[in-house]
Amino acid sequence: MFLALLLTFVTLFSASAQDVGSAPAVSKEGVVPGATAAAAPAAAAGATTGDAAAIAAGDALFKGNCAQCHAINEKVVGPALAGIAKRRPMSWIIPWVKNSSKVVASGDDYAVKIFNEYQKQQMPSFQLSDAEITSIVSYITAEESKAPAGGGAPAQVAGADGAAGGATAAAGTEAGAGKYVDLLLIVLVVVLIVLVVTLVIIANIMKDVLRGRKDLDGRDVELLEQRFDWSQLYKSKLIRGLALGIFVLVVLYESVQGVMAIGLNQGYQPTQPIAFSHKLHAGQHQINCAYCHTSVYKSKSANIPSANICMNCHSQIKTESPEIKKIYRAIQKNQPIQWVRIHNLPDLAYFNHSQHTQVGGIECQTCHGPIQNMDVVYQYSALTMGWCINCHRETPLNTKGNAYYDNLVKLHDKENGAVPFTVSSNGGTECSKCHY
C-alpha cells in the first residue's frame, strides 16, 4: 500500500516537473540560425527607405547575410552601418555589396580607406539584387532612428539585451519552479520513508508487549511468532516459471532491439579536430546556418565550410586562440580540415537538402535538433526510413505560390475534404522517390 502511494506521488510530481521545464518543440522553435535567407521576400524595385515592405524584407536579408560581420550601431568584424545611406549614395553601396574588391581595385578613395582601415580584410561578394540591397539599407535606416538620444545604448543592442534578459528571466522562473517541485518531491519521499519506518517500529513494540502477556493461548502465540519462509517462495513452481518467462522475454527483446539498431547512429557524437561550438556561433552570435553551409538552400548536400569562411571572422577575432591557430596551420599547409562527418545516409537513399529547406521550408532544427544549443554536435534524429516516412505522412506540402500543385490540391480537397495535402499525398511515400 505504501509502495503504491509512493509510486503515485513520484509519477504525479515527475509529470509536473516536466510540464514546468519543458522546452518548445524543436520543429517549431524557428530560431534565426535555421531561417533561410533566400526565402526572404524581396523589396519592390522602387522601394524607398520608408516603405514598410522594404524594411521587413531588409530585416530578413540583413540577418541572413550581414549580421555575421556587422551591427547597426557598433563595430563588429566590419564597421557599424548606422548612417550608411547618408555617407554613401545607393549608386556606390550596390556595387560595393555585390563586389567590394572590384570597387577597391577601381581606386575609389572611400573604398580604399575602408579596406585599409580594416587591415585589408575583403568583404565577401553577395549575389543580391538592387532591390534587395535597397531594402537592407531601408532596414538599417529604420533601425538607426530607434537609437536613444544622449549617448545611451544603441537600440539594437538594448533590444537584444532586453530579449536576452526576458528569456533569462523566463528560464530562471522555470528553473526555480522545477527546483521547488524537486524539493517537494524529496520531502514527500522522506516523509513516506519515515512513516513506513515508524509503523514497523510500532509493530515490533506491539509484538514485544503481546509476548509479555500470559493470557495468550497456543494459537495466538503461534501467530505472534510466525516468520515468513523465503525458501518456500524460491521452491514455488509458479515463481520459478514467472522468473524464467521474464528472463526469456528480456533476452528476446534485447536481441531484437540489437538487430534492429544495426547501422543506426542516433546520439553519435565524435570528437572533432577543432573544438567548434555551434552553441557559441549559431546560438549566442546568431550566425545563420547558410553563412557557413553555403549550399544548404541550393544544393543536394549541405557542404562543410572551408577554412576561408572561418577566416572571414577569425582573421580579426580570437587570433591567439590555440583552436583558431589550427585553422591557420591548415591554410599554411594547403590542407583541408579533417572534420568528422556525423550525419550520413546510406548510398541507396536519395536525399536533397534544397528540396526540403528551400522548397519545403523545413527548418534545420527539424532534423538536426536544437543545433544552436550544442557545444559538440551529435546526431539528434534516427534518420531511419520509418522516421522519414512518418514525416512525409504528417508534414503538409508547401504548395503556396506554386502553380504546379494547383490542380492536384483541388483534386485532393475534393476527394479528402479537410485532410491536409501532405508530402505522401503527392507520392512522398513511394519507394522510387528515395530508391532508384
N, C-alpha and C positions, 0 to 999 in steps of 0.2 A: 504493500500500500504506500509506504513512504517512498520506495523507489519510483513508483509510478508518479507520485506527486512531484518528486524531484525532476524527473524527465519532462513532465508537463511544464514546469517553470523554466527549465533550460530551453525548451523549444520555443515557448512564447517570447522570452526575452531575447533569444538569438534572432528571431524574426524581427522584433522591434529594432534591434541594433542594426540589422541590415537595412531596414526601411529608412532609418535616420541617416546612415552614412553612405547610402547607395549613390553611385555616380550616374549621370545620364547615359543612355545607350550610346555606344561608340559611333554607330552609324548615323546618329542624329546630332552629334556634337557640332559639326560644321565649323571647326576651328579654321583659322586663317591658313595654317600651313597646308591644309588639304584642299583649299579652294583652287579653282582653275582660273588663272589669269586670262587665258584665251577665251573663256566663256563670258567675260565681262562685256556688257553692251557698249558698243562704240558710239561716240557722240556724233551728232549730225555735222556735216561739213561746215555748216555756217554757224556752229555753236559759239556763243560768246561766253565770257568769263562769268556772267551772272546767270547762265542757263542752268536750271536745277538738274536737268537730264545730263548735261555735260559734267557737272560736279559729281553726280552719282557714278557715272562711268569712270571719271578720273579717279575717284576713291578706290574702286576695284583695281584699276590699272596701276595706280601708284603702289598699292600694297603688293601687287603681284610682280612688279618689275623694278621699282625704285627704292622701296623701304629697306632693302638689304644694305644699301650703302648711304642713303640719305634720310634726313629728318627735315621737318618743316622749319623748325626754329633753333636747331642746334646742329653742330658739326658732328658727323659720324665718320665713315670712311671718306665720304665726299663732303662738299660744303653744304651748309644749310640752304634750303631752297626758297625761304621766305623772301619776297621781293624780286624774284627772278623775272617776272613779267615787266617790272619797272627798269631792271638793269639791262635786259636784252630784249630785242623785238622777236616776234614769233618767227620771222624770216631767218633769224640766227639760231633760235632754240631748236627748231625742227631738224635742220641738217646736223646740229650737234648731237642730238639724241640718236639719230639714225646712223651717224658715222663720225664720232668725235675725232678720230685720228686724221680723217680727211680734212676737217676744219683746222686742226693744228698744223697739218702739213701745208695748208694754204698760206700760213703766215699770219693769220688773224691775231691781232695783238691781245685781245681778251682771252682767246682760247689758249694761246701760248703761255700767258700769265697763269691761268688756272692749272695748266699742265705742269708747269714748273713748280708752282706753289705746293702741289700735292705729289711731289717727288716723282714726277713723270709717270704716275700711275694711270694707265689708259682705261677709260671707261668703256665697257662692252657696248657693241652696237646693238640696237633694238629694231626689230622689224615691225614697227608700228606705223600706222597711217598718220597723215597730217591731222585728221580729226581726233584720233586717239591722243596724240601728243598735246593738242589744244585742250582736250578735256582734262588731262593731267594738270596742265597749268591752271585751268579753271579751278580745279580742286585745291591746288596749292594756294591760290589767291584767296579762296574762301576760308581756308584753314588759318592762314596767317592773320586774317582780320579778327579771328577769335582770341588772339593773344592778349592777355590783360595788360593794361597800361601801367606805367610806373615801375617797369623793370621786374615785374612778377614772373613767375614760372611760365614758360610757353604753354599755350592752350593744349597743344597736342600731348606734351609731356604730362601736364597736370591731369588731363583726361585719362591718360594711360595709367597714371598713378592712382587716380580715383577708382578706375575699373579694377586695378590690381588690389587696391585696398578693400573694395567691396567684395571681390572674390575671396580675399584673405579672411575678411570678417565672416563671410558665409561659411567658408571652410572651417574657421575656428569655432563657429557656433555648432556646426555638425560634429566636429571632433569632440567639443565639450559635452554635447548631448550624448554622444556614443560612450564617452568616458564615464558619465554618470550612470548610464544603463549597465555598463560592465560592472561598475562598483556595486550597484543594487543587486545584480545577479550574484556576485561573490558573497554579499551579505546574506542573501536568501539561502545560498548553498551552505554557508557556515551555520546559519540558524537551524536548518534541517538536520545537519550532522549532529549539532549539539542536542537537538530534540531526540534523535534516534539513540544517541549515547545515554541520555538521561533516562529514557524509557528502559533501556537494557539494565542500567544500574538499579532502577526501581524494581524491575522484575527479579533481579538477583537478591535484593534486600527482602522482598516479599517471600521468596523461597526460603531464605535463612530464617525468617520469622515463623514460617509454617513448619520447618524442620524442628523447631523448638517446642512445638505443641505436642502434648501427649494424648490428645483425644482423636488422633487420626487413625483410621482403620487401615488395613493392609492395602486396599485398592488405592487409597489416597496417597499412601507412601510410595506405591509403585509409580503412580503418575508423576509424583514430585521428583523422583529420582530417575525418571525416564531420560535417555540420551539418544540422540539421532545416530543411527548406524550407517555411516558413509559406505561401508563395504557392500551393503545391500543395494545402494544406488549404482555402484560400479558393476555389480553382478547382474543387474537388471537387463534382460534381453531387449526391452523397449529402448532403454537409454543407449545401449550399445548400437542398436540399429539406427537410431536417430543420429548419433555421432558419426557413424560410418557414412550415412546418407549425406550429411552436411559436408563431410570431408571430400566425398566424390564430387559433389556439386561445385565446391570451391575450386578443386583441381580442374574440373571440366571448364568452368567459367574463365579461369585464368589462362588456360590453354587456348581457348577460342579468342580471348582478347589479345593474347600474344601473337597469334596467327594473323588476326585482323589488323594489328598495328604494324606489320612488316611494311617498311617503306614510308611510314608516316613520321614526320619530324616536328610535329607541333611542340612548341616550347624550346626548340633548338636555339641555342644562344652561344655561338662561338666567340672566342677572343679575337679581336681584330688587330691588325698590325699597328694601327694608330688609334689611340683612345679617343674616338669621336663620339660626342654626346648629342643625340637628337633632341634630348630634353633642353639642352642649352641653346641649340641653333633653331630648331623648329618650334620649340615651346617658349623659352624665355625671350629670344630675339625675334620670333615670329617670321623666320625666313621661309618663304614659300617653297614647297616641295619642288616645283618646276624650276627653281633657280639652279639647283644642283642636278636634279634628274631632268635634264632639259628635254628629253624626248617622251616624257610620260604622257603628254597630251597629243602627240602627233606620230607616234611610232608603235610598232607591235610590242616592243620591250621598253622598260624604263632603264636607261643607261646608268652605269655607275659613274659619278662625276670624275673628271680628270683632275690632275693636280693643279692645272692652271686656273680652274674655277675656285679652288681653295685659296689660291694666291691673289684673287681679286680683292679679298679682305685681308688675308694674313701676310701680305707684303707690308702691311701697316699695323696690324693688330697682333699682340702677343708674339712678337717676332723672336723672343728669347725662350719661349716655351720648348721644353725637350720634345714634346709631341709634334709641334709645328716644325721643328728642325728636321724631323723625319721626312716631311714633305720637301724641304729644301734639298735634302740629300738625294731623294728620288728624282727631282728635277735635274740636279747636277750630273747624276749618273745616266740621265735619259732613260729611266726605267719606270714602268707603271707601279703604282702602289698595289701590293698584293692583298686586296680586300677579300675576305672570305664570304662567299655567296651564302645567303640564308634561305631565301625563298626560291625553290627550284622545282618546276613542274616536270614530269616525265616527257620525253620526246614524243610520245604517242598522243599527247594532249595539245591542242592548239589553243592559244590564249592571246588576245590582242588588248594591250593596255589602252590604246587610244579609243577603241570601241567602247570601253567601259567608262573611262574618265571623261573623254571629250564628248562623245555621242550620248552615252548613258547618264553622264553627270554623277557617277559614283565617286564618293569621297575616298581618299587614300585610307582613312581610318576604318572604313567598312571592312576591308580585307586585312590590312596591316595592323589594326588595333590602335590604341592610343599612342601612336608613334611619338607624339610631342611630349610624352611623359617618360620615354625610355632613355636611360643613360646608355645602356647597351641593348641594341635591338635584338629581338627574338621573334621566332615565327609565332604569330598570335593565333592564326586560324588553322584549321585542319588541312585545308586545300585538297580535300578528297573529292571524288566525283559526286558523292552524295551531297556534300556541302555545297558544291557548285549548282547541282540540280535543284536543291531546295531554294537557293537564292533566285534562280530563274523562275521558279514556280511562284515565289512570293513578291518579286520586285516588279512594279508597274513599268511598262516600257515607256521611255521618253519619246513621245510622238509629236510633241508640240512644235509647230513651225516646219514640220517635215511632210510635204505633200505625198510622199511615197506611201505613208501609212493611212491616209485619209479614208480610202475605200475599205481597207482592212479593219480599221476601227469601227466604221459604220456597220459592216457585216457582223463583227464581233458583238457590238452593242445590241444589234437586232436579235441575235441568237442567244445571248447570255445576259441581257439586261444590265444590272448594276455591277456584275462581276468585272473587276479591273482587267484591262488588256495588259497582261504580263508578258515577260520575255518568252515564257513557254507557249503563250497564245500565238506567237509568231514563229513557232518551231524551235524555240530555245532549248527544248529537251530532246531533240532528235540526235541520234548518235553521230550523224555525219556533220553536225555543227562543230564538234570538237575533235572528232576522229575521222580522218580521211586519208 
